């Protein structure tokens, strides 16, 4: 078989948890990609300028980062993690249901910020829980998890498209309508390009004929089964206080046996468990008790891993947001409708790449996949720079770029957690850094394109990819240092234990001799 029985057995044992987390990420992908195509209709709904409405989406991205940072706080117990997921998923459905009722840009910004906070919590907890469940086998299941967010981001525009207004706000001039279509094509299928629009204020009036509110309500209904599924998982795990406990399942018995074993081992094991559990979030990672005795390599692995994802996820956000702008500008000068397909191809390639990476992550180590994907991304962007006038290679390069960038995030999660013995802290740090990269790099690349021209789009991508590769080489060096540190620590522990064992054996032999002499 392509996947051995052990992986299949692990999945069957944790199928309910795994499928629930996958559904949460499919919902996450739908939600984060749903807002881009509707930005102009929301501008009409709130009677705001384009520059004002883009700050609404920036508020959502900023709160998503906050949610990603604090999400690890809820992982201390299974109930708190599942309860946070259930509340967050339900909150997303409620927010999307009330968005059509927000006729003020400030109220809309608050609603988007709340949804971003919920998405960030889902992002962190789902990643941490899968890493905790599957440990060294988590790479396969993380690839599948991030496949579902790509799949959701690909499906989302299909839901929104029938309800989008084609005429905009009122009657515009022919030139204004063309600009409206430019923005529509740029934003469609791009889940993270909301706040990167040129700050051009379009004339607008009340859009009485808009039906975009139906799209938001459909989205709320589609998302509603997700919190219900999480609530059912809480009930199945017998974690609801008002429900009787009943007979514990086999997994509960195993956990009870492990707890009894840890109690029998003494207070040292409890202290170790407490220390490991303290690495659930960024804030607990910085506590003085957890930082004592840790080598420099421990912190550098977190920093360099986060910076690699800062760069690579920044490329994903910038490419999805500005590939349309690059394609319609000279020297490419593609027709608007043709260029509009590039974002769809990019996200389809990311989805296919994550699906392909599921079996690959089983056959190859995450470090090798990371090296291959980073090198492939650099070569692809370099070829795009060389053939910058070829429209055919632009489509081919977009597809290849999506394939190479698709699995870097889940591979980095599995790689760093494997180095750090699956303590959970790295996941919170990496998720936060990746979100920051998506937000910061879009703003940076967008400002450079506006001042230096469209060709700087590919040049920025090349520079960012090279910086990410250099940071990954540094991560490999510190990984070796950390492994040497762990090896040296284990040898010292063994040397300390050997004299103690010999002393205990000598004492036992002396007592045995004395007893024989007395007898």
C-alpha positions in Angstrom: 0.0 0.0 0.0 1.1 3.6 -0.6 0.3 4.5 3.0 1.1 1.8 5.6 -1.4 0.4 8.0 0.0 2.4 11.0 -1.1 5.7 9.4 -4.5 4.3 8.5 -4.9 3.0 12.1 -3.9 6.4 13.5 -6.5 8.1 11.3 -9.3 5.7 12.2 -8.5 6.1 15.9 -8.7 9.9 15.7 -11.1 10.2 12.7 -13.7 12.2 14.4 -11.3 14.8 15.7 -9.4 15.0 12.4 -12.5 15.4 10.2 -13.8 18.1 12.5 -10.6 20.1 12.3 -10.6 19.7 8.5 -14.2 21.0 8.2 -13.1 24.0 10.3 -10.4 24.8 7.9 -12.7 24.4 4.9 -15.0 26.9 6.6 -11.9 29.1 7.3 -11.0 29.1 3.6 -14.5 29.9 2.5 -14.7 32.8 4.9 -11.3 34.4 4.3 -11.7 34.2 0.5 -15.4 35.3 0.5 -14.8 38.9 1.3 -12.5 39.9 -1.6 -15.0 39.7 -4.5 -17.7 41.5 -2.5 -15.6 44.6 -1.5 -17.2 46.9 -4.1 -20.7 45.8 -3.1 -19.9 46.5 0.5 -18.6 49.9 -0.5 -22.0 50.7 -2.0 -23.8 49.2 1.0 -21.9 51.4 3.5 -21.9 54.4 1.3 -18.1 54.8 1.8 -15.1 55.5 -0.4 -12.8 52.7 -1.6 -10.0 53.9 0.6 -12.3 53.7 3.7 -13.6 50.2 2.8 -10.1 48.8 2.4 -9.3 49.7 6.1 -12.3 47.5 7.1 -10.5 44.5 5.7 -7.2 45.5 7.2 -9.0 45.4 10.6 -10.0 41.9 9.9 -6.5 40.8 9.0 -5.0 42.6 12.1 -7.5 40.8 14.4 -6.8 37.5 12.7 -3.2 38.0 13.8 -4.3 38.7 17.4 -6.5 35.6 17.3 -3.6 33.5 16.0 -1.4 34.8 18.9 -3.8 34.1 21.7 -5.3 30.8 20.2 -2.7 28.7 22.1 -4.1 29.8 25.4 -7.1 27.5 24.9 -5.2 24.3 24.3 -4.5 23.5 28.0 -7.4 21.1 28.1 -9.4 19.4 25.4 -12.7 21.0 26.6 -11.3 24.6 26.4 -9.9 23.9 22.9 -13.1 22.5 21.5 -15.2 25.1 23.3 -13.1 27.9 21.7 -13.5 26.3 18.3 -17.2 25.9 18.7 -17.7 29.5 19.8 -15.4 30.8 17.0 -17.2 28.9 14.3 -20.6 30.0 15.5 -19.3 33.6 15.7 -18.3 33.4 12.1 -21.8 32.3 11.0 -23.4 35.1 13.1 -21.1 37.8 11.7 -21.8 36.8 8.1 -25.5 36.8 8.8 -25.4 40.4 10.1 -22.9 41.9 7.6 -25.7 42.7 5.1 -27.3 44.8 7.9 -24.2 46.9 8.5 -24.9 50.2 6.7 -22.0 52.1 8.4 -18.4 51.5 7.6 -17.4 51.6 11.3 -19.9 48.9 12.3 -18.8 46.8 9.3 -15.2 47.2 10.5 -16.1 45.9 14.0 -17.9 42.9 12.5 -15.0 42.1 10.3 -12.6 42.4 13.2 -14.6 40.0 15.3 -14.7 37.4 12.5 -10.9 37.8 12.0 -10.4 37.1 15.7 -12.4 34.0 15.4 -10.6 32.8 12.3 -7.2 33.3 14.0 -8.3 31.2 17.0 -9.4 28.4 14.7 -6.2 28.6 12.7 -3.9 28.2 15.7 -6.0 25.6 17.7 -6.6 23.3 14.7 -2.9 23.2 13.8 -1.9 22.6 17.5 -4.4 19.9 18.0 -3.4 17.9 15.0 0.3 18.2 15.9 -0.6 17.0 19.4 -2.6 14.1 18.2 -0.3 12.7 15.5 3.2 13.9 16.8 5.8 12.6 14.3 3.2 11.6 11.8 1.5 15.0 11.8 3.0 16.1 8.4 0.6 14.0 6.4 -2.5 15.3 8.3 -1.3 18.9 8.3 -1.0 18.7 4.5 -4.6 17.6 4.3 -5.6 20.3 6.8 -4.2 23.0 4.6 -5.6 21.4 1.5 -9.0 22.1 2.9 -8.3 25.8 3.4 -7.1 26.0 -0.2 -10.1 24.1 -1.4 -12.4 26.5 0.5 -10.6 29.5 -0.9 -11.1 28.1 -4.4 -14.9 27.3 -3.9 -15.7 30.6 -2.2 -15.8 32.9 -5.3 -18.2 30.5 -7.0 -20.7 31.2 -4.2 -20.3 34.9 -4.4 -20.2 35.4 -8.2 -23.9 35.1 -9.0 -24.8 37.8 -6.5 -22.2 40.4 -7.4 -23.3 43.7 -8.9 -22.1 44.3 -12.4 -23.0 48.0 -12.6 -21.6 49.1 -9.2 -23.1 51.9 -7.3 -25.5 53.7 -9.5 -24.8 54.8 -13.1 -21.1 55.3 -13.7 -19.4 56.6 -16.8 -17.9 54.0 -19.2 -14.4 54.7 -17.9 -15.6 54.3 -14.3 -17.3 51.0 -15.2 -14.1 49.7 -16.7 -12.2 50.6 -13.5 -14.9 48.8 -11.5 -14.3 45.7 -13.6 -10.6 46.0 -13.1 -11.0 46.0 -9.3 -13.5 43.2 -9.5 -11.2 40.9 -11.5 -8.2 41.8 -9.2 -10.1 40.9 -6.1 -12.0 37.8 -7.2 -10.5 34.5 -6.0 -8.0 36.4 -3.8 -8.5 35.7 -0.1 -5.9 38.1 1.2 -5.9 41.1 -1.3 -8.6 43.1 0.4 -6.4 46.0 1.6 -4.0 46.3 -1.3 -6.2 48.2 -3.7 -5.0 51.4 -5.2 -6.4 54.2 -3.1 -8.7 55.5 -5.8 -12.1 56.8 -4.8 -14.8 55.8 -7.1 -18.1 57.8 -7.4 -20.9 55.9 -5.8 -24.5 56.2 -4.9 -26.9 53.9 -3.1 -27.0 50.5 -4.8 -30.6 49.6 -4.4 -30.5 46.6 -6.8 -27.7 44.7 -5.1 -28.3 41.1 -4.1 -25.0 40.5 -2.4 -26.8 40.0 1.0 -28.1 36.7 -0.2 -24.5 35.5 -0.7 -23.6 36.4 2.9 -26.6 34.6 4.2 -25.9 31.5 2.1 -22.3 31.6 3.5 -23.7 31.8 7.1 -25.9 28.7 6.4 -23.1 26.8 4.8 -20.9 27.5 7.8 -23.5 26.6 10.4 -22.9 22.8 10.4 -19.3 23.4 11.5 -20.0 24.6 15.1 -22.7 21.9 15.3 -20.0 19.3 14.4 -17.7 20.7 17.1 -20.5 20.6 19.6 -21.2 17.0 18.7 -17.5 16.2 19.2 -17.7 17.8 22.7 -20.7 15.7 23.5 -19.1 12.5 22.1 -16.0 13.1 24.3 -18.4 13.5 27.3 -17.1 16.9 28.1 -20.4 18.7 28.5 -20.9 19.4 32.3 -24.7 19.0 32.2 -24.6 15.5 30.5 -23.9 12.3 32.4 -20.5 10.8 32.0 -21.6 7.3 31.2 -19.1 4.5 30.4 -15.7 5.9 29.4 -14.6 5.0 25.9 -11.4 3.1 25.2 -9.4 6.3 24.6 -10.5 7.6 28.0 -9.4 4.5 29.7 -6.0 4.7 28.1 -5.7 8.3 29.2 -6.7 7.3 32.7 -4.1 4.6 32.8 -1.4 7.1 31.6 -2.4 9.5 34.3 -2.2 6.9 36.9 1.2 5.9 35.6 2.4 9.5 35.8 1.2 9.8 39.4 3.0 6.6 40.3 6.3 8.0 38.8 6.2 10.8 41.3 6.2 14.6 41.3 9.1 14.9 38.8 6.9 13.6 36.0 4.1 16.0 36.9 6.6 18.9 36.8 7.8 17.8 33.4 4.2 17.6 32.1 3.5 21.0 33.5 6.6 22.5 31.8 5.6 20.9 28.4 2.1 22.1 28.7 3.3 25.6 29.3 4.4 26.0 25.7 0.9 26.3 24.4 1.0 29.9 23.3 3.4 32.8 22.6 3.0 34.4 26.0 3.6 31.2 28.0 6.7 30.6 25.9 8.2 33.9 27.2 7.7 33.0 30.8 10.9 33.0 32.9 10.2 29.5 34.3 10.1 28.0 30.8 13.1 30.0 29.5 15.6 28.8 32.2 18.2 26.4 30.9 17.1 26.6 27.2 19.9 27.0 24.6 20.1 29.8 22.1 19.3 27.3 19.3 15.8 26.8 20.9 14.9 30.5 20.3 16.6 30.8 17.0 14.6 27.8 15.6 11.4 29.7 16.5 12.6 33.0 15.1 14.1 31.6 11.8 11.1 29.2 11.2 8.8 32.1 11.7 10.8 34.4 9.4 10.8 31.8 6.6 7.0 31.6 6.8 6.9 35.4 7.0 8.6 35.5 3.6 6.9 32.6 1.9 3.4 33.4 3.0 4.1 37.0 2.1 4.9 35.8 -1.4 1.6 34.0 -1.5 -0.4 37.0 -0.4 1.5 39.4 -2.7 1.2 37.1 -5.8 -2.5 36.5 -5.3 -3.1 40.2 -4.8 -1.0 41.7 -7.6 -0.7 39.1 -10.4 -3.7 40.6 -12.1 -2.3 44.1 -11.8 1.0 42.9 -13.3 -0.7 41.0 -16.2 -2.9 43.9 -17.4 0.0 46.4 -17.3 2.7 46.8 -20.0 4.7 44.9 -21.2 2.3 41.9 -20.7 -0.9 43.9 -21.4 -3.3 40.9 -21.2 -7.0 41.5 -21.7 -8.9 42.0 -18.4 -10.9 38.8 -18.6 -7.9 36.7 -19.4 -5.8 38.2 -16.6 -8.7 37.5 -14.2 -8.1 33.8 -14.5 -4.5 34.0 -13.1 -5.7 34.3 -9.4 -8.0 31.3 -9.9 -5.1 29.3 -11.4 -2.8 30.3 -8.6 -5.2 29.1 -5.9 -6.1 26.0 -7.8 -2.4 25.1 -8.0 -2.0 25.7 -4.2 -5.0 23.4 -3.6 -3.6 20.7 -6.0 -0.1 21.1 -4.4 -1.4 20.5 -0.9 -3.3 17.4 -2.1 -0.2 16.1 -3.8 1.9 16.8 -0.7 -0.2 14.4 1.4 1.5 11.2 0.0 4.8 13.0 -0.5 5.0 14.0 3.2 4.7 10.4 4.1 7.5 9.3 1.8 9.9 12.2 2.4 11.1 14.1 5.4 9.7 17.7 5.9 13.2 19.2 5.7 13.8 17.8 2.2 10.4 18.9 1.0 11.1 22.4 2.3 14.4 22.6 0.5 12.9 21.4 -2.7 9.9 23.8 -2.6 12.0 26.9 -1.7 14.4 26.1 -4.5 11.6 25.5 -6.9 9.9 28.8 -6.0 13.2 30.7 -6.6 13.7 29.0 -10.0 10.1 29.7 -11.0 10.2 33.4 -10.2 13.6 33.7 -11.9 12.1 32.1 -15.1 9.2 34.6 -14.9 11.7 37.4 -14.7 13.6 36.1 -17.8 10.4 35.5 -19.9 8.6 38.6 -18.6 7.0 39.2 -22.0 5.6 35.7 -22.5 2.0 35.5 -21.6 2.0 31.7 -21.9 4.8 31.3 -19.4 3.0 33.7 -17.0 0.2 31.1 -16.7 2.7 28.2 -16.5 4.8 30.1 -13.9 1.7 31.0 -11.9 0.8 27.3 -11.7 4.3 26.2 -10.8 4.6 29.0 -8.2 1.4 27.9 -6.5 2.6 24.2 -6.5 5.9 25.0 -4.9 4.5 27.4 -2.3 1.6 25.3 -1.4 3.1 22.9 1.1 5.8 25.1 2.7 3.6 26.1 5.7 2.5 22.6 6.8 6.0 21.2 6.2 7.5 24.0 8.4 5.0 23.3 11.2 5.9 19.6 11.1 9.6 20.2 10.8 10.0 22.7 13.7 7.7 20.8 16.0 9.7 17.6 15.3 12.9 19.5 16.2 11.4 20.9 19.4 9.7 17.6 20.5 6.1 18.7 19.8 5.7 21.2 22.6 3.1 23.3 20.7 4.9 26.6 21.1 6.3 26.6 17.6 2.9 26.3 16.0 1.6 29.5 17.7 4.8 31.4 16.7 4.7 30.1 13.1 1.0 30.8 12.5 1.4 34.3 13.8 4.5 35.0 11.7 2.8 33.7 8.6 -0.2 35.9 9.1 2.0 38.9 9.6 3.9 38.1 6.4 0.7 38.0 4.4 -0.4 41.4 5.7 3.0 43.2 5.7 4.3 42.0 2.3 1.1 42.9 0.5 1.3 46.5 1.7 5.1 46.7 1.0 4.9 45.1 -2.5 1.9 47.2 -3.4 3.6 50.4 -2.5 6.7 49.4 -4.5 4.6 48.5 -7.6 2.8 51.9 -7.4 6.1 53.8 -7.2 8.4 51.7 -9.4 6.2 50.0 -11.9 4.7 46.6 -12.5 8.0 44.9 -13.3 9.1 45.4 -9.7 6.4 42.8 -8.8 8.5 39.9 -9.9 11.7 41.4 -8.7 10.2 41.8 -5.2 9.1 38.1 -5.3 12.6 37.0 -6.3 14.3 39.0 -3.5 11.8 37.7 -0.9 12.2 34.1 -2.0 16.0 34.3 -1.8 15.8 35.8 1.7 13.5 33.0 2.7 15.9 30.4 1.4 18.9 32.0 3.3 16.8 32.0 6.5 16.1 28.3 6.0 19.8 27.5 5.6 20.3 29.3 8.9 17.5 27.2 10.4 19.3 24.0 9.3 22.5 25.2 11.1 20.7 25.9 14.3 18.8 22.6 14.0 22.2 20.8 14.1 23.3 22.9 17.1 20.1 22.0 18.9 20.5 18.3 18.2 24.1 18.4 19.5 22.9 20.2 22.6 20.2 17.5 23.2 22.8 14.7 22.6 25.2 16.3 25.1 22.5 16.7 27.7 21.4 13.1 27.4 25.0 11.9 27.7 25.5 14.0 30.9 22.3 12.6 32.3 23.5 9.1 31.6 26.8 9.7 33.2 25.1 11.0 36.3 22.8 8.0 36.5 25.5 5.4 36.1 27.3 6.3 39.4 24.0 6.4 41.2 23.1 3.0 39.9 26.5 1.6 40.8 26.2 3.0 44.3 22.8 1.5 44.7 24.0 -1.9 43.5 27.0 -1.7 45.9 24.8 -0.9 48.8 22.5 -3.7 47.9 25.4 -6.2 47.7 26.8 -5.0 51.1 23.4 -5.4 52.8 23.1 -8.9 51.2 26.6 -9.9 52.5 25.8 -8.6 56.0 22.6 -10.6 56.1 24.4 -13.7 55.0 27.1 -13.3 57.6 24.6 -12.7 60.4 22.6 -15.8 59.3 
